[in-house]
Amino acid sequence: MDNLKKISITGLLVFIQLSNICCQTSSEKSSPGGDNQGEIEVKVGTKNFKTNKVTKQGTPVVPMWNAQMPTVDLSAGAGFPVLSKAEHAVVWQPPTREDGAYNHYACLINHKGKFYAMWGNHPLGEDAPGQRVLYATSDAWGKWSEAKELFPAPGPVLPRTEKGIHLKPDRWAVIDDVLYAITYVHGAKVYPIARTVNEKGEFGQPFLVENLPDGGKLPVYMQDLASATAPPIGIRLRNWYRENDQISWWAADTWGVLRTAIDSHKLIESFIYRAKDGGLVLMLRDWGTSQNPVHDNRMYVSFNDGAGGWGIPYPTDIPDSPSRAQAISSGDGTVLLIGNQNAYSFDQALYLDRDPITVSVSKDGYKFDCVYALRIDAPKKYRFAGIKGRNLGYAYPSSIILNGWLYTLYSVGKEDMAITRVPLTALGL
């Protein structure tokens, strides 16, 4: 009996220690970036904040991170608890270089009991001319169909050093019980196209979601469109975003999104979510590459401006590798931020491998208190060499919540596609 008591007490101590690791607030840590100042009041859109943090440039920081900062031991989880109940599966690996050794821009949905995954694909490198969109389906966990072409190459397939028309998937959408795949055209102006996908793997003809912009060029298989005006279903899909708390990764002026922050940093890859109090939150990542590390390893935030748009974005104290992230709201108002929140220092222009992929938990959508490593220890090398624009790690997640599980689709080294699921109970939900 005494032994049982000792085991029970030990288990309790371990639980308490893990809880402290996960939920330790930033006030218990030294300042993670910028100088501590006297309290400043900041207005972002129509929302007011008080902060005592500024960036290295002296810009006020919106405080949204109550969790511990990551450690430098990234591939072991960056100091965050690793989700041991997470299950991982391969969605697709290109058999040959010619099948497309670059795979990225994950997009996931479950429709009528079936999972649909789509992503961008190219044999030579990231965002190269002719980049197409592939998709695969799954009826059972861990079992995926062969990848098929969803949107063919919109023009000539060329090396990344060339300029030309290419595609990036954006969202799956459902209207009147019909599934639509929405993809953005790049390199010939930026605008969305879409097509229907049914359970038998049959596609409708591609169509415009917005009017073709001045100077825009259509994919080769859409050259016979009778009009450069979006059809009614295209307008409905454009409205679907707002009706479902969604925004395009490439939203800009026409969405009221400012791509230049208050500190003049350039921002990309916007996403929104609804906080527990009903307010919408817009987040973006700071732009930077390993060749041009101009970012500050922070997420940026904005709120509505009271006139149908968004206020100028401000830096936050949410760390970022940098990489694209996504946030989703659960039924009880909890918000999950899925990305690579693994930067251990701000304002140093670090460009870090996207390992681990993390899940950060906020009870209200404004303060993230707990962080977990969803998957760690990404491959340290590629299967196919010489593909341009890739970097190691698990990146660009697309997540959904279904039947008590969080499902996350992502790229592995921008070479393979994989999926992870974890029960919400493992996240304390």
N, C-alpha and C positions, 0 to 999 in steps of 0.2 A: 504494500500500500504506500509506504514511504517512497519507493521507487516511482510509483505512478504519480505521486504528487510532484516529485522532482522533474519528471518528464513534462508534466502539465505546466509547471512554472517556467521551465526552460522554453517551451513552445510559446508561452505568453510573452516572454522577454524577446524572443526572436520576432514575433508579430509586432511588438511595440517598436523595436528597432527598425523594422522594415517600414512601418507607418511613418516614423520620424524621417527616414531617408526620403520617402516619397513626398511627404507633405510639409517638409520643413520650409518655412517661409523665408523670403529674401531678407526680412528684418533680422533673421538669425544668422545671416551670412554677411560677409563684407560686401560693400557695394560692387555689383558685377560689371559696372561700366560707367564711364563718365564721372564727374565730380559731384559729390553731394552738395547741394546748395540750400539756401533758405527756401521755404515752400513757395512755389510759383503756381498761379492759377492759369490753366490753359483751356482754351475753348477750341474744340475740334468739331466742325460743323455746328450743330446745336447743342452739343454735349460739353459740359464743363468737368475738368479734372484738376486735382491738386497734386503736385509732384515736387520732389526735392532732388530729382535726377536730371542731368543734362548730358548730351553727347560730348564727344571730344571737341566738336565744333561749337558747343555752347547752346545747342537746340534743346528745348525742354522735351523730356521723354514721358510718354503716357505710361503710367505704371500698370502692367497687366500680368506680371510674373511673380507669383508668391511661392514658387517652387525653388528647389536648389538649382544652382547653376551646374551645367555638365562638367565632368572632369575631362582630362586629356586622354583618358583611356577609352577612346571611342569604340573600337571594335568589340570591347567587352561590355558595352552598354552605356558608356559615358557616365557611369556612376548611378544610373537609374535602375530600379528593379526590373529584371528581365521577366517577361510574361511566359512562365513555364508552360502554361496551358494553351499557348498559341500553337496552331497547326498550320503547316506550310505545304504548298503544292505548286508544281510547275504547271503553268498555263500553256506556254509554247516556247520552244527553243528552235531557232532556225537550223535546219539540217545542213545547209551549205551557205557560204557567203552570198551566193546568188539569190537565195531565198530572202535575203535581207538581214545582214548581221547587225544593223542598227534598229532597235525597237524601243519605243518610248511613248509618252503621252497617254497614260492609262485612262480608261473610261469604263466604268462598271455599272450594271443595273441587274435587277432580278425582275422578270416580267412573266407573269402566269406560271411561276414555279421554275423558270429556267433562268440561269445566269447568262448574261451577254457581256463579253469583254471586247473592246476595240482599242487599237493603238496605231501610232504612226510607224512606218516601216520603210527602210531604204537599204540598198546593198553597199553604199559607199560612205554614208555619214549623215550626221544630224542636219535636218532641214535643207538637205540638198535638193536641187531641182528634180522633180518627178517623185518626190516622197508621196507614198500612197497610204491607205488605211486598211488594216487587216482586222478580222474579228474571229472569235471562237465562242462556243457555247458549252454549257455544262448542265446536266440534269442531276448530277450527284457529286458530292464533295470529292475533289481530287481527280475527277475524270473529265477531261476537256476534249472537245472535238479537234480535228485538224484545223489549223488557221486557214481562212479563206479571204479572198480579196473583197472588201466591202466598197471602197472607193478606189478605182484603179489610178495609176499614175496620171496626173492631169496634164502632163507634157513630157518632154524628153527627160530621160533619166541621165543625169550628169553628175560629175564630182561636186563636192561641197565648195570647191573654189570658184565654181560658176554661179551665176545668178539665174533664177527661173522660178516658175510656178511650182508650188508644192502644197501639201495638205497637212493639217494638224487636227485630230479629232477633238471635239469640245464636250458634248453631252449626249446622253441618251434622253429621250423625252417620250412620254406617253400621253396621247390625246385621243379621247373616245375609244380607249382600249387598243389603240394602234401604236406600235413602237416605231419611233423615228430615230435615226442616227444623224447627229448634227456635226458637221466638220467645217473647219474654216480654211478658206483659200488664202495662201500667203504668196508673196513674190509677184503678185499681179493685182496690187491693192490687197486689202484685207476685208473679207466678207464671208458670211456663212452660207453653206449649201446643206441639203438634207435629202434623205430618201427613207422610205419605209422598209422594214425588215419583218418578215413573218416567221412563224414557228417552223415552217418547212425550209427556211433558208432562202426564200425568194425575196427579191428586192423590187421596189418601185423605181421609177425613173428619178434621177436627181433633179432637184429644183432649188431655186433661190429662196433663202429665208429673209433676206433684205434685198432691196433694189440693188442692182449692179452699180457700184460706185463709178463715178466718172474716171475714165482711163482704166477701168478694171478689165481683166481678161478672163474669159471662161475656160474651164478645163476642156480638153479636146473633145470629150464625149458629151459636152453640153453646148457645142457651137450652134446646134440647130434650134436652140430656144427661140420661140417666136417673139419673146419680149424680154427686155432687161428689167421688168417690173416683177417683184415677188408675187406669187399667187396668193389667194386667201389663206391657204394652209400655211404658207410661209409666214404670213403676218401673225397667225395664231401661234406658231412656234416661237416667234419673237416675243409675243406677249406671255408665253408659257414661262419664260425665265422669271419675270417679275411675279407672276402668280404663284410660283413655287420656290420663292426665296433663292433664286439662282442668278448667276451672272456669268458672262463668258470670261474665260481666262484672258481674252484679248480685248476686254471692254475698255473703251476710251471715251472720246468726246461725246459720241452719240448716246452713251450710257450715263453721261454726266460724271465720268471718272477721270480724275486728274492723275496723270502719269508722272508728274514732277512733284516731289514732296516739299514741305516747308523749308527743308535744308538744302534744296536743289538736287537731291539725289534722284536718279531715274528709277522708276518702279515698273514692275511687270507682274503678270499672272495674278490677276485679281480673283477673289472669291468672297462670298458673303455668307452670313448665317444669322439666325434670329436668336437673340439672347433671351434669358428667362423672363425679363420684363416686357418682352415683345419688340424691343428695339432691334433694328438691323445693324449689323457690324460689317464693315468692309475692310478686308485686309489685302495687302500686297507684299511682295518680296522686293528687296533692294536688288538692283541689277548688278551683276558682276560675273566675270569668268576667270578661270585660272590664268588666262593671258592678260586679263584686264580687271584686276581685283580692286574695284572702286567702291565696293559695298561696305557696310559697317556691321554685318552679321546680326541685323535686327529685322524683325517684322515691322511693317508700318500699318497704321490703322486710320480709318476715317469713319464718320457718321453722317447722317443725312444733314443737308444744309438748309432744310425747311422750304426749299423751292424745287423739289423733285430731283435734285442732284446730290452730290457728296461734297463735304468740306475738304480742304486741302489736307492730304495725309501727313501724319506726324510719326516720328519714330517711337517704338515701344521698347520695353526691356525684355521682350520675348526673343530668345536667341534663335539664330537661323544659320544653317551651314555655309552658304545659302542654297535653297532649293524651293520648288513649288510645294505648297502645303494646301490642305483642305480642312474645313471645319464642318461638322454636322451636329445638329441638335437632336438629342434623344427625347423621348416622350415626356420626361419629367422636367425638362428645361436645362438639363446638363448639356454642356457643349464639349465635344471631343475635337481636338486639333491634331490632325495626323500629318506628320512631315518629318523633317530632320532638324529638330530643335536641339542640336548637339554642339553649337558653338560655345566654347569655354571662355571666350573673351570678346568684348565689343570693341569697335572702332580701330581694329587692327587689320582690316581687309584680308582676313583669312579666307582661304578657299579649301574647305575640308571635304573629305570623302563623305558620302551620304550613308553613313553607317555609324550608329544604328538608325533605323526608322523608328519614330517615337509616336506615342499617343499621350497628349497632355489633356488633363481633365479640369474643367471649370464648372462650378455649381451654378454660376449665374451668367457666364459668357463674357465677363469682364475681368475676372481674376483667375488665372490658371494656377492651381494649388498642387496637383500631383502629376508626375510624369513617369511613364513606363517605356521601356525598350520593347518594341513589338517584335523586332527581329534584329539579330546581331551577326557579326562575323561574315560579312559579304565576301564573295570571291575576290582574291587579290590580283587576278589576272584574267584576261579575256581568252575566249576560245578561238576567236578570229582576230588576227592582228591587222593594223593598218586602217581601221575604220575611224574616220575623223569625228570629233565632237563628243566623244564618250567620256564618262568618268565613272569611277567605281562606286558601288554602294547600291542601296535600295531607294528608289526615288520616284517622285511625281505620283503620289498615291491617289487612288479614287476609291472611296469607301461608302458602304451602305450598312445600315443596321437592319437585321432581319431575324425574327424569331429568337431574340435574345442573344444574337451573335453580332460582332462587328466583323465585316468582311472588307479586306483591303487588297486591291489590285495595284501592282507597281512594276516598274522595270528593274532588272538586276544588271547593273553595269551598263544600262542602255543597250543591252545585248539580248537578254531573255525577258520573258514576262512570267511573273509569279503571283500567287495570291496567298494571303494569310487570313485565318479566322481565329477569333478569340472570344470566349463567352464574356458577356458584359459583367457577369459576377466577378471575373478576374480583375476588372477595373473598379470594383467597389460599387457597381450600379445594379 
